[in-house]
Amino acid sequence: MACGLTQNYTLDCRDSIGGLKAVYFASVADVATWTGSAGVYTDVTMDSGKYFWKYDLIKESSNFAEAINANVQNGSVFYATTLEVILNKMQTNTRNEILLLAKNSLVAIAEDNNGTKWILGKDNGLDITGGGSATGTAFGDRNGYTITFTGNEKELAASYTGTIPLD
């Protein structure tokens, strides 16, 4: 059977931590090719003059999650990705960039706090589907943006070990 199991799962060291430290965005249309297999990609080639854009994230504020969606009767399975990004400090340049993010179908490379990079929206893209901005009330409240991106893919997010093309 082509989808036969291939390995055991054993407990590992308890040395993994949660959260994201950075996310890199590009338009899906600007990616020419991905190089890799078996859930590990080692290179991405962008169309001429196109790049990923890096967003540094506040510690312990942003995350991504994937939900397995399967229908036994239909023989279908897909993975729903949700990426939540928190950007502190409401300011015009961030506002303008959010407007551009909302107008694009995006691919993201999310770097977690363990140093692993994950490709989100590789084939079908991510879209802004929620979020908002708030000033906060008290001096200690957060002033900034919450942005929710969602997408559906045929497979769980693959890891990325190559160099990210940045401007």
Wavefront OBJ file of the C-alpha trace (Angstrom):
o trace
v 0.000 0.000 0.000
v 1.429 3.405 -1.010
v 0.345 5.034 2.242
v 1.670 2.401 4.631
v 3.190 3.510 7.929
v 6.981 3.899 8.073
v 8.107 4.635 11.634
v 7.491 4.477 15.361
v 7.069 7.511 17.591
v 9.157 7.620 20.752
v 9.302 10.200 23.521
v 12.086 12.735 23.129
v 13.788 15.253 25.407
v 11.562 17.932 26.896
v 13.390 20.794 25.236
v 10.739 22.290 22.938
v 9.137 25.676 23.572
v 6.102 27.399 22.085
v 5.568 30.578 20.117
v 6.952 32.321 17.065
v 9.875 34.717 16.880
v 9.458 35.915 13.281
v 7.290 35.463 10.222
v 8.301 36.132 6.619
v 5.631 37.000 4.031
v 5.570 36.966 0.233
v 2.831 36.867 -2.352
v 2.155 33.300 -3.534
v 2.338 34.641 -7.109
v 5.949 35.813 -6.537
v 7.291 32.324 -5.733
v 8.689 30.571 -8.802
v 9.691 27.188 -7.301
v 10.244 25.279 -4.074
v 12.983 22.635 -3.840
v 12.567 19.735 -1.436
v 10.714 16.558 -0.608
v 9.337 14.457 2.243
v 8.277 17.526 4.240
v 11.636 19.340 4.129
v 12.287 22.175 1.679
v 15.815 23.472 1.173
v 15.374 26.310 -1.327
v 12.865 28.766 -2.717
v 13.289 30.667 -5.980
v 11.466 33.960 -6.326
v 10.414 35.762 -9.489
v 12.848 38.496 -10.515
v 12.891 41.409 -8.064
v 10.554 39.689 -5.575
v 11.365 38.870 -1.939
v 10.033 37.801 1.419
v 9.475 40.512 4.041
v 10.423 39.816 7.667
v 8.158 40.676 10.591
v 9.853 40.404 13.992
v 7.365 39.302 16.631
v 6.976 40.110 20.310
v 7.863 37.059 22.407
v 4.991 34.891 23.606
v 2.402 36.669 21.459
v 2.071 34.992 18.018
v 1.416 31.427 16.907
v 0.187 29.127 14.187
v -1.988 26.039 14.435
v -3.119 23.365 11.985
v -6.398 21.482 12.237
v -6.798 18.093 10.565
v -10.049 17.924 8.597
v -10.976 14.433 7.416
v -14.121 12.898 5.984
v -13.991 9.103 6.095
v -17.024 8.661 3.832
v -15.609 10.942 1.124
v -12.017 9.739 1.529
v -10.770 13.313 1.895
v -8.355 14.991 4.255
v -6.985 18.539 4.354
v -5.245 20.749 6.885
v -6.611 24.141 7.951
v -3.894 26.598 8.969
v -4.445 29.566 11.273
v -1.630 32.074 11.805
v -2.162 34.784 14.414
v 0.282 37.688 14.360
v 0.447 40.410 17.008
v 2.057 43.717 16.026
v 2.459 46.279 18.794
v 2.113 50.038 18.338
v -0.487 51.439 15.984
v 1.303 53.497 13.356
v 0.673 54.581 9.783
v 3.382 52.499 8.080
v 2.125 49.308 9.790
v -1.472 50.177 8.896
v -0.507 50.634 5.248
v 1.327 47.311 5.156
v -1.668 45.491 6.680
v -3.818 46.910 3.871
v -1.380 45.351 1.358
v -1.262 42.010 3.207
v -5.075 41.892 3.049
v -5.068 42.357 -0.742
v -2.730 39.412 -1.430
v -2.758 35.642 -1.282
v 0.318 35.013 0.848
v 2.865 32.370 1.621
v 4.518 32.633 5.029
v 7.605 31.126 6.582
v 7.017 31.056 10.334
v 10.124 30.730 12.517
v 9.318 29.163 15.861
v 11.183 29.622 19.129
v 12.954 26.283 18.590
v 14.629 27.696 15.468
v 12.541 25.657 13.016
v 11.039 27.413 10.014
v 7.644 26.225 8.711
v 6.087 26.984 5.308
v 2.441 28.079 5.601
v 0.159 28.493 2.586
v 2.738 27.005 0.210
v 0.279 25.785 -2.418
v -3.045 27.516 -1.756
v -1.966 30.650 0.094
v -3.020 32.372 3.278
v -5.558 35.169 3.473
v -6.342 37.685 6.179
v -9.676 36.539 7.574
v -9.845 38.426 10.853
v -8.173 40.615 13.383
v -8.307 44.263 14.273
v -6.613 47.137 15.991
v -7.018 48.573 19.465
v -5.524 51.421 21.460
v -5.993 49.782 24.843
v -7.385 51.690 27.831
v -4.824 51.703 30.640
v -1.189 52.726 30.227
v -0.137 49.078 30.511
v -2.530 47.852 27.784
v -1.358 46.806 24.346
v -1.734 49.345 21.571
v -1.509 47.537 18.242
v -2.842 45.042 15.743
v -3.996 41.438 15.821
v -4.034 39.808 12.387
v -5.463 36.357 11.650
v -4.459 34.528 8.456
v -6.086 31.268 7.373
v -5.592 28.766 4.593
v -6.193 25.156 3.598
v -3.493 22.798 2.344
v -3.259 19.202 1.202
v -0.469 18.497 3.713
v 0.713 19.718 7.108
v 3.276 22.524 7.032
v 6.696 21.445 5.783
v 9.927 22.672 7.336
v 12.272 25.031 5.507
v 16.047 24.848 5.987
v 17.297 27.159 3.249
v 18.069 30.858 3.079
v 15.052 33.131 2.894
v 15.392 35.659 0.034
v 15.007 39.080 1.656
v 15.172 42.570 0.164
l 1 2 3 4 5 6 7 8 9 10 11 12 13 14 15 16 17 18 19 20 21 22 23 24 25 26 27 28 29 30 31 32 33 34 35 36 37 38 39 40 41 42 43 44 45 46 47 48 49 50 51 52 53 54 55 56 57 58 59 60 61 62 63 64 65 66 67 68 69 70 71 72 73 74 75 76 77 78 79 80 81 82 83 84 85 86 87 88 89 90 91 92 93 94 95 96 97 98 99 100 101 102 103 104 105 106 107 108 109 110 111 112 113 114 115 116 117 118 119 120 121 122 123 124 125 126 127 128 129 130 131 132 133 134 135 136 137 138 139 140 141 142 143 144 145 146 147 148 149 150 151 152 153 154 155 156 157 158 159 160 161 162 163 164 165 166 167
